[in-house]
Amino acid sequence: MSIAGGIVRIDWKGGTAAKQYLMIRNSLGPTNTAWSVIYTNPPPTIVSNFVFDVGATNRMLYYRIKAERP
């Protein structure tokens, strides 16, 4: 992940046959806040992927990648 000019770039590597979800959450503590999907990458996918999150400016956020195989 990198930040430039208030825009966050999230990079990841994955397989080509999985559906990939980039998810976001503002807390990791024991809360009822669910992970929200901000990007879906359906197969076939390339191995190296990235997304720009322009809505991340001045906020503390946590990201995760979820992958599903058909």
N, C-alpha and C positions, 0 to 999 in steps of 0.2 A: 504494500500500500504506500502511496506517496501523496503529498498534498502540495499543490501549487496554486497560488492565487485564490485560495478558499475552495478549490475543487479537489475532491478526493478521487484518486485513481486506485481501483482495487484490481490486482492481478492474481491469477491462479492458473494452475495447470491441471488438466484432467484427461479423462479418456474420451474417445470419439463416439462411443455408443450410448452414453448416459445423458439423461435430461438433467440440466444443471440449474439450480436456483441460487441466486444471491439474495440473502436475507439480512434484515437489519433490526436492531433493537436498541433502545436507549439505556437499558439497565441489565446487569447480569445477576442481580440479587434475587432473592426469593419473592418475586412479584407475580402478578397475574398478567403481566405484559407479554403478549405473544410475539413471536418473530414475524415480521412482515416481509413478503417477497417483493423486491424492487426490480428484479430482472430475472427472466426465464430464458434459458438457452436450450432449445430442443435439438436432438441429434439429427443428422450427424454434426458434431462439433469439432472445432480445431483443438489441438492439444493445449496451446497457450491462449488464454482469454483475458480480457480486461473490460472494465466498465468505469465510466466517470460518474460520480455521484455529486451533482451540482447542488443538491439540497442539504449537504452536510455542513455548510458554513456555520461556524461558531456553535456547534453542538457536539456533545460527547456521544459517540455512537459506537456500537459493536456490530461487526459483520460476521457472517458465516456462509459457507457454501454447502449446499445439500445436493446430492446426486442420486438419481434413481435410474436403474436399468430396467428396460422393458421386459 
